[in-house]
């Protein structure tokens, strides 16, 4: 069986690109320049402009998709084209490590949005991720862990891989890739135009968006890797080897700055990846030269890249919150904060190495054991390494026991740190505070807790949200602090006047009468005041 070491180096490059890109969004709350009409605007801090090359060149996930297509096809063809074995291996390759980390970050998600175990919203988000369909509902694609969107798309690409092979058997690789390329271009072009023309909320925009986040919107990008693997295995000239790399890079740069073309950026970076991979595979060992130390580091990071991808983004948020606890955010420039986030990468990678050893390796080994049982072969017949053959879901040799203990301590510490440092969503805080302050059922009211939550929501929004300031007033009234309630309501009225929102102005004027008469407000059946 052929193994291409360069693929691990590509994975290492990809995950480092993802870390650089997501470090930007961790610090600034956004990772691309804002739109000013059809083109990018530059109304951002100067420090962000220094990091702009890292934002423009967000190639990480594109690289992963091309490499995934290559590895899936290479593995399937070399392992006897066994469909049950293929899907079993895929499930146990990705699912054990993913499921555990999903539970881990769902707990943080519960904290952030003030959800309890009886919340339908919680279970909607959790189970959509469990079944890897969370890329379709707009409300779940970025929830729990923003990086998880690609997990759903890639799992669905595995499911339609048999369709790809049927198309290839009937039409050949060249025609099939042409069909898939046209499909992806049409999907991305239509979605880009709908977005540019401001069609948000229309049926047409919803349809194009659904296609753009479906596997059809990434099929050509992924299938390029499979086509390269097929040519590589069969000794044919590799496609894309003579394609102009600089041209694709220039097109990707243009796509970043032009709104109707922005959706093509992923595709263009995927083509660039296919070109680089194709050229590298056509080089002889002499041309490739000696393996450098940096190549070995990239290869190692590439081996751990899946666990790093699963863990990194929420951990960045936790660690930056910890940094701001020591160094106030206002005393740090954007570049300084970015540099400090980069310094947390070794922590993320170290935790990922433990995750890889405790969940990924045993999961892979378990999948292989199941396939061997289906095939009726022994571990020796399959040529599996002794350590892999002995691996189960929890194979506690002495070193693994220590790693498991270290992982448990670090994971628990990160979770508790997240609970302590990451602020809850202000909207969730506001909604819960309103319920605790105004519920007609006395057993469900808690004035002190309502004040705490409402003050947190107002602080996070600089006391500029009319509804949240009104909630704070209701909380003060429930806690018996009527003077504070009157002051807060008057402030909410002032904000409503300034914004021209007559409905909220009337609501707050009605609430003001309650507080001036020293009465806390209770939700009234059929009332327009929420």
Helices and strands as residue ranges (DSSP letters): H 5-28, E 35-36, E 39-40, H 46-50, H 52-56, H 60-78, H 83-112, H 120-130, G 146-148, H 149-159, H 161-196, H 203-212, G 215-217, H 219-234, H 245-257, G 259-264, H 265-282, H 285-288, H 293-326, G 329-331, H 334-343, H 345-355, I 356-360, H 361-375, H 379-382, H 386-389, H 398-421, H 426-438, G 442-444, H 447-460, H 466-478, H 482-499, H 502-516
